[in-house]
Amino acid sequence: MPIIEINDIHAPGLEIFSTLTEAQLRNELEPEKGIFIAESPKVIRVALQAGYQTLALLCENRHIQGDAADIIERCP
């Protein structure tokens, strides 16, 4: 997964983290296209083990080489 440094909360691509409502993320009409947000490394690891795919990861720079490094390696 490419790493992109973000310095502005309004940067393109952050909408899924900041502006979409729970109903928009859930996508009731097409549940297989729904999105959920996992907010801890433990939950992300469990989701990856269950076969879920990542759309994006948002983490502080210090976690890229730290506690999120193994998660980032598992994401295409």
N, C-alpha and C positions, 0 to 999 in steps of 0.2 A: 504494500500500500504506500503510495507516495506521501511524503511528509510535507505539509504546507504550513509555513508559519503564518499565524493570523494575529494582526494587531488592531483589528477593528471589528466590533461585534456585528456590524452591518455588512461585513464582507460576503460576497456571493458564496452560496453553499451552506451558510449557517442557518438557513430558514428552518430546517428540520429540528434544530436545537432551540430556536428562539421564537418562532412565530406560528408554527402549526399547532392547531388545537389537538386535544386527545382524539376527538372524533375524526379529524383529518388524518392523523397518524394511523388510526385503527382501520379506516377504509371499510366500512360496513358492507358496501356493495360488492367489493372484491377482497375478502379477507386475506387471500393468499398474497395480495400486494400490500398488505398493511405493514406498518413499521412500529417497532417498539423501541424505547430508549432504555438501555441498561446503564445504571449509574455507578457500578462498582466493578473492579477487576474480577471479583469472585463471580458475579452474575454474568459478566461477559464470557468468562471461561466456560461456565456451565452452558450458556447458549451456544457457544462454538462447538462444544462437545456434543450437543444435541443436534448439530447440523445446521444451525442458523448461519446466515451469511451476513457479514457486516456491510453496511452502506457507507458509513463514515465513523471515525473515532474522533473525539474531541478531548484532548488532555493537555495538561501543562507540560512545558518543555522538559522539566526535570523528570517527568515520568517516562519519557521516550526511551531513555537508557536505563530507567529504573524499573519500577513494578509493572509497567505496561509493555516492556520490551518483548516478552514472550507472546503477548496478545498481538502486538503489531506484526511479529514474524508470521503468525498464523493467518493473517488477513491478506488476501490478494490485492 
